[in-house]
């Protein structure tokens, strides 16, 4: 490995295949001096041991070699992954063979004798192509995963921790208190806990405690027998009993009337329910997930919430981070929502203008993921941020791919934070909530120079 390369840089691997020892050594040295990580191989068989479907580099191979020649090696590589760039080294008599290989998908060829700069230039372009292919795949997998985990999509450490915790807690089958701001995805988190648990085949029952009048919510939860109250003509199974075997989500639990909190506490302690108008006690097997936008750990927030119920619900507590604490996820989320909205409306995803990009990066998103999804729908329909027709969306322009849109948003976000923090790396990394190594990798990928934003001559390089 070239010792001059940054420790944080991603190795750019070049498998160089040639049966001539001197040529192989000389070209490997040229590639190392150019900053690549050469893997010299004396045969095609040796080269194949370094290549798999996720191989992030490129292959340079001579055409004429014993046993497995260059074209045969190329065919084997195509069978592994047809998008791995392969460059041929040819003599003058093999140019026709190399041209035919390019028609079959080879990336390039260089003719002997060649200057080291010619090989380095072609390798650099091929590596960039490979990076884009792998990035496209990563984003496609992220979007496909989002269809299952919506809106838990995100690459920030906070979201990675949340997904890991959810998987772990789901298997534990304990009651959970989920805290998060409006629109942050509390019901989606509850749904994920149910789907990833042993209760997945049983009912998932959700009740918004703040959406029902106090006179109705008790019957909704516990059910009732005929004649239990005026208008109760038929027996009704309550939400708690209906959820037996599965999961009960009590959203906006902080809005539950105090009198009902006492009864819910008994249900949680005894795992049994008594319908209104009945003396029959019915056992229930439920997992309760309580969701709240209030921080019930604060005494002030519990002025109208029983302390004993809080501690009973708070077996496991999960906090969903608001979007402003994971700004680096906004571009990927927006690209996902924009594509989903375009599919729903039967249109192509539009190209977005600078006004929309600025709004994505500058807005604090108090409505969180829900607000972002609605904004993406307006953009998909060609509407501005106020709901009026906007010139920031050019529906006649050719639609950029999802990775291209995400790249632009991500680069703009990084530049904005660098500008706001005067090029200070520590402050920018904290604002973006990403690891420092990831930050430097993204600077390199987007061609952003941190020094261009540094106004303090003593700032960190």
C-alpha positions in Angstrom: 0.0 0.0 0.0 1.2 3.5 -0.8 2.3 5.0 2.6 1.5 8.5 1.4 -2.2 7.8 1.2 -4.5 9.1 3.9 -5.4 6.4 6.5 -9.1 7.5 6.1 -9.2 7.1 2.3 -10.9 4.1 0.8 -8.4 1.8 -1.0 -8.7 2.0 -4.8 -7.8 -1.6 -5.7 -6.4 -2.4 -9.1 -5.9 -6.1 -9.9 -3.1 -6.1 -12.5 -2.7 -9.4 -14.4 0.4 -10.2 -16.5 2.6 -13.3 -16.8 5.7 -11.1 -17.5 7.3 -10.6 -14.1 9.2 -7.4 -15.0 6.2 -5.7 -16.7 3.9 -6.7 -13.8 6.3 -5.2 -11.2 6.9 -2.0 -13.2 3.2 -1.3 -13.7 2.3 -2.2 -10.1 4.9 0.4 -9.0 3.4 3.0 -11.4 -0.1 2.4 -10.0 1.1 2.6 -6.4 2.9 5.9 -7.1 -0.4 7.2 -8.5 -2.1 6.4 -5.2 -3.8 3.1 -6.1 -3.5 -0.2 -4.3 -2.2 -2.7 -6.9 -2.7 -6.4 -6.5 -0.2 -8.0 -8.9 -1.2 -11.4 -10.3 0.8 -13.7 -12.6 -2.3 -15.5 -14.0 -6.0 -15.2 -14.5 -6.6 -18.0 -11.9 -4.7 -16.0 -9.3 -6.7 -12.9 -10.1 -10.0 -14.5 -9.7 -9.2 -15.3 -6.1 -9.4 -11.5 -5.4 -12.6 -10.8 -7.3 -16.2 -11.2 -6.0 -19.6 -9.5 -6.6 -18.8 -6.7 -4.2 -15.3 -6.1 -5.6 -14.8 -2.4 -5.4 -11.8 -2.1 -7.8 -10.9 -2.6 -11.5 -9.0 -5.3 -13.4 -6.2 -4.6 -15.8 -5.1 -7.7 -17.8 -2.8 -8.6 -20.6 -4.5 -10.3 -23.6 -1.9 -13.0 -24.3 -1.2 -15.3 -21.3 -0.8 -19.1 -21.0 -3.7 -21.2 -19.7 -6.3 -18.5 -19.2 -5.8 -15.6 -21.6 -7.3 -12.1 -21.1 -10.6 -12.7 -23.0 -11.2 -15.9 -21.0 -10.5 -14.0 -17.8 -12.9 -11.3 -18.9 -15.7 -13.8 -19.5 -15.2 -15.2 -16.0 -15.3 -11.8 -14.4 -18.5 -10.9 -16.4 -20.1 -14.0 -14.9 -19.2 -12.8 -11.4 -20.4 -9.2 -12.0 -20.8 -7.7 -15.5 -20.2 -4.2 -14.1 -16.6 -4.8 -12.9 -14.5 -2.6 -15.3 -11.9 -4.6 -17.2 -9.0 -2.9 -19.1 -6.9 -4.8 -21.6 -3.2 -4.4 -22.4 -2.6 -5.2 -26.0 0.1 -5.5 -28.5 -0.5 -4.1 -32.0 -1.5 -7.5 -33.3 -4.2 -7.8 -30.6 -6.1 -4.5 -31.1 -8.9 -6.2 -33.0 -9.4 -8.7 -30.1 -9.5 -5.8 -27.6 -12.0 -3.9 -29.7 -14.2 -6.9 -29.9 -14.0 -7.3 -26.1 -15.1 -3.6 -25.7 -18.1 -4.4 -27.8 -18.8 -7.1 -25.2 -18.5 -4.7 -22.3 -14.8 -4.3 -21.6 -14.0 -0.8 -20.3 -10.9 0.2 -22.3 -7.6 -1.0 -23.7 -4.1 0.5 -23.9 -1.6 -0.5 -26.6 2.0 -1.4 -25.8 4.2 0.5 -25.4 2.2 3.0 -23.3 3.1 5.8 -20.9 2.2 5.2 -17.2 0.0 8.3 -17.3 -2.2 6.7 -20.0 -2.8 3.6 -17.8 -3.3 5.7 -14.7 -5.8 8.0 -16.4 -7.9 5.1 -17.7 -7.8 3.3 -14.3 -8.9 6.4 -12.5 -12.0 6.8 -14.8 -12.8 3.1 -14.4 -12.6 3.3 -10.6 -15.0 6.2 -10.7 -17.4 4.3 -12.8 -17.2 1.3 -10.4 -17.8 3.6 -7.4 -20.9 5.0 -9.0 -22.2 1.4 -9.8 -21.7 0.3 -6.2 -23.3 3.5 -4.9 -26.3 3.0 -7.1 -26.7 -0.5 -5.8 -26.3 0.7 -2.2 -29.0 3.4 -2.7 -31.3 1.0 -4.4 -31.0 -1.4 -1.5 -31.6 1.4 0.9 -34.8 2.4 -0.9 -35.9 -1.2 -1.1 -35.3 -1.6 2.6 -37.2 1.7 3.2 -40.3 0.1 1.7 -40.2 -2.3 4.6 -38.8 -0.1 7.3 -40.4 3.3 6.3 -39.5 5.8 7.5 -36.6 4.2 9.4 -34.4 4.8 6.4 -31.2 6.7 7.3 -27.5 6.3 7.5 -26.7 8.5 10.4 -25.4 6.8 13.6 -28.6 7.7 15.4 -30.8 5.8 13.0 -28.4 2.8 12.8 -28.5 2.6 16.6 -32.3 2.9 16.6 -32.7 0.0 14.1 -30.3 -2.2 16.1 -32.1 -1.4 19.3 -35.5 -2.2 17.7 -34.4 -5.6 16.5 -33.1 -6.4 19.9 -36.1 -5.1 21.9 -38.6 -6.7 19.5 -37.3 -10.2 20.4 -37.4 -9.4 24.1 -41.3 -9.1 24.2 -41.4 -6.3 26.8 -43.6 -3.3 27.1 -42.0 -0.2 25.4 -42.4 3.6 25.8 -41.7 5.4 22.6 -41.0 9.1 22.7 -40.7 11.3 19.7 -41.9 14.6 18.3 -45.0 14.9 16.1 -44.4 13.2 12.7 -41.2 11.5 13.7 -42.6 8.0 13.1 -43.7 6.6 16.5 -46.4 4.4 15.0 -43.9 3.1 12.4 -41.5 2.2 15.2 -44.3 0.4 17.0 -45.3 -1.4 13.8 -41.6 -2.5 13.3 -41.5 -3.8 16.9 -44.6 -5.9 16.2 -43.4 -7.1 12.8 -40.0 -8.2 14.1 -41.4 -10.0 17.2 -42.8 -13.4 17.8 -46.3 -11.8 17.8 -46.0 -10.8 14.1 -48.8 -13.2 13.0 -51.2 -11.8 15.6 -53.2 -8.5 15.6 -51.5 -5.1 15.8 -54.1 -2.8 17.3 -53.6 1.0 17.5 -55.6 3.5 19.5 -55.0 7.2 19.6 -55.8 8.2 23.2 -56.1 11.9 22.2 -58.5 11.4 19.4 -61.5 9.9 21.3 -63.8 11.6 23.8 -63.4 10.5 27.5 -66.9 9.0 27.3 -65.9 6.7 24.5 -62.3 5.7 25.1 -63.1 3.3 28.1 -65.5 1.3 26.0 -63.0 1.3 23.1 -60.3 -0.1 25.4 -62.2 -2.5 27.6 -65.3 -3.4 25.5 -68.8 -3.6 26.9 -71.7 -5.9 27.4 -75.3 -5.2 26.1 -77.0 -2.6 28.4 -73.7 -1.5 30.0 -74.7 2.1 29.2 -77.3 3.9 27.1 -76.9 2.9 23.4 -75.0 -0.3 24.2 -77.2 -2.7 22.4 -74.7 -5.3 21.4 -71.6 -6.8 23.0 -68.4 -5.2 21.9 -64.9 -6.6 22.2 -62.5 -3.9 23.4 -59.2 -3.0 21.8 -57.2 -4.6 24.6 -58.9 -8.0 24.2 -58.8 -7.8 20.5 -55.1 -7.4 20.6 -54.6 -10.5 22.7 -51.7 -12.5 21.4 -50.4 -9.5 19.5 -49.5 -5.8 20.2 -51.5 -2.9 21.5 -50.3 0.6 20.6 -51.6 3.4 22.8 -50.6 6.6 20.9 -50.6 10.0 22.7 -50.7 8.1 26.0 -50.2 11.4 27.8 -53.8 12.4 26.8 -55.4 9.4 28.6 -57.8 10.5 31.3 -56.6 10.0 34.9 -59.4 7.7 35.8 -58.6 5.4 32.9 -54.9 5.4 33.8 -55.8 3.5 37.0 -57.6 0.8 35.0 -54.8 0.5 32.4 -52.3 0.1 35.2 -54.3 -2.9 36.5 -54.3 -4.4 33.0 -50.6 -4.0 32.7 -50.0 -5.6 36.1 -52.5 -8.5 35.9 -52.8 -9.0 32.1 -56.6 -9.2 32.4 -59.5 -7.1 31.4 -63.1 -6.7 32.6 -65.6 -5.3 30.0 -68.0 -2.6 31.0 -71.2 -4.0 32.4 -69.6 -7.4 33.2 -68.1 -9.1 36.2 -66.2 -11.5 34.0 -62.4 -11.2 34.2 -60.8 -12.2 30.9 -57.0 -12.9 30.6 -55.2 -11.2 27.8 -51.7 -11.8 26.3 -50.6 -8.5 25.0 -47.5 -6.4 24.5 -48.2 -2.7 25.1 -46.3 0.0 23.2 -47.1 3.5 24.5 -46.2 6.4 22.4 -45.9 10.0 23.5 -44.6 13.3 22.2 -44.1 14.5 25.8 -41.1 13.7 27.9 -42.8 11.8 30.7 -39.5 11.4 32.5 -39.8 15.1 33.4 -42.0 15.7 36.5 -43.7 18.7 35.0 -44.9 16.6 32.0 -46.4 14.1 34.5 -48.7 16.6 36.2 -51.6 14.8 34.6 -50.0 11.4 34.3 -49.7 8.8 37.0 -46.2 8.3 38.1 -46.8 4.6 38.8 -48.2 4.1 35.3 -45.2 5.8 33.8 -42.7 3.5 35.6 -44.8 0.5 34.6 -44.7 1.5 31.0 -41.1 2.6 31.0 -39.7 -1.0 31.0 -37.8 0.0 27.8 -37.7 3.5 26.6 -37.0 4.4 22.9 -36.4 8.0 21.7 -36.9 8.7 18.0 -34.5 11.5 16.9 -36.1 14.5 15.1 -34.9 15.3 11.6 -32.9 18.3 12.8 -30.7 16.0 14.7 -30.0 13.8 11.7 -29.8 16.3 8.8 -27.6 14.0 6.8 -30.5 11.7 6.3 -32.7 14.4 4.8 -31.5 14.0 1.1 -32.0 10.2 1.1 -35.4 10.5 2.8 -36.5 13.2 0.3 -35.3 11.2 -2.7 -37.2 8.2 -1.4 -40.4 10.2 -0.8 -40.1 12.0 -4.1 -39.8 8.7 -6.0 -42.7 7.2 -4.0 -44.9 10.2 -4.7 -44.1 10.2 -8.4 -45.0 6.5 -8.6 -48.3 7.2 -6.8 -49.2 10.1 -9.1 -48.1 8.2 -12.2 -45.4 10.7 -13.3 -41.6 10.8 -13.6 -39.7 12.1 -10.6 -39.0 15.8 -11.5 -35.7 17.5 -11.5 -35.6 19.8 -8.4 -34.2 23.4 -8.5 -32.0 25.4 -6.2 -35.0 26.8 -4.3 -36.2 23.3 -3.3 -32.6 22.2 -2.4 -32.1 25.3 -0.3 -35.4 24.6 1.6 -34.3 21.0 2.2 -31.0 22.1 3.7 -32.1 25.2 5.6 -35.5 24.1 7.0 -35.6 22.6 10.6 -38.5 20.3 9.7 -40.6 20.7 12.9 -43.1 18.3 11.5 -40.3 15.8 10.9 -40.6 12.9 8.5 -44.3 13.5 7.9 -43.7 17.1 6.9 -40.8 16.0 4.6 -43.1 13.4 2.9 -45.8 16.0 2.3 -43.2 18.5 0.9 -41.9 15.8 -1.5 -45.5 15.2 -2.7 -45.9 18.9 -3.5 -42.6 19.0 -5.3 -43.6 15.9 -7.3 -46.8 17.7 -8.4 -44.8 20.8 -9.4 -45.9 22.9 -6.5 -43.8 25.3 -4.4 -43.2 25.4 -0.7 -46.4 27.5 -0.2 -48.6 25.1 -2.4 -48.5 27.4 -5.4 -47.0 26.6 -8.8 -43.2 26.8 -8.5 -40.6 27.5 -11.2 -38.0 25.6 -9.1 -39.2 22.3 -10.6 -38.6 21.8 -14.3 -40.8 18.9 -15.3 -39.5 19.0 -18.9 -35.9 18.5 -17.8 -34.6 14.9 -18.0 -35.1 13.3 -14.5 -31.9 12.7 -12.6 -31.5 9.3 -11.1 -32.0 8.7 -7.4 -28.2 8.5 -6.7 -27.6 11.7 -8.6 -30.3 13.6 -6.7 -29.0 12.2 -3.4 -25.4 13.1 -4.3 -26.4 16.7 -5.0 -28.4 17.1 -1.8 -25.6 15.5 0.2 -22.9 17.7 -1.3 -25.0 20.8 -0.8 -25.6 19.9 2.8 -21.9 19.3 3.5 -20.9 22.7 1.8 -23.6 24.5 3.9 -22.4 23.1 7.2 -18.7 23.8 6.3 -19.7 27.4 5.5 -21.7 27.8 8.7 -18.8 26.4 10.7 -16.0 28.3 8.9 -14.5 25.0 7.7 -14.1 23.6 11.3 -14.1 19.8 10.9 -15.1 19.0 14.4 -18.1 21.3 14.4 -19.2 20.2 10.9 -19.0 16.5 11.8 -21.1 17.1 14.9 -23.7 19.1 13.0 -23.9 16.3 10.4 -23.9 13.5 13.0 -21.6 11.3 11.0 -18.3 9.7 11.9 -15.2 11.7 10.9 -13.9 9.0 8.6 -17.3 9.1 6.7 -17.0 12.9 6.5 -13.6 12.7 4.9 -14.7 10.0 2.5 -17.6 12.2 1.4 -15.4 15.2 0.9 -13.2 13.1 -1.4 -16.2 11.7 -3.3 -17.9 15.1 -3.9 -14.6 16.9 -4.6 -15.1 19.3 -1.7 -12.0 21.1 -0.3 -12.4 21.8 3.4 -9.7 24.4 3.2 -11.9 26.5 0.9 -14.2 27.1 3.8 -11.7 27.7 6.5 -11.6 31.4 7.6 -9.7 30.8 10.8 -6.0 30.2 9.9 -5.6 28.2 13.0 -8.6 25.9 12.2 -8.3 22.2 11.9 -7.0 20.9 8.6 
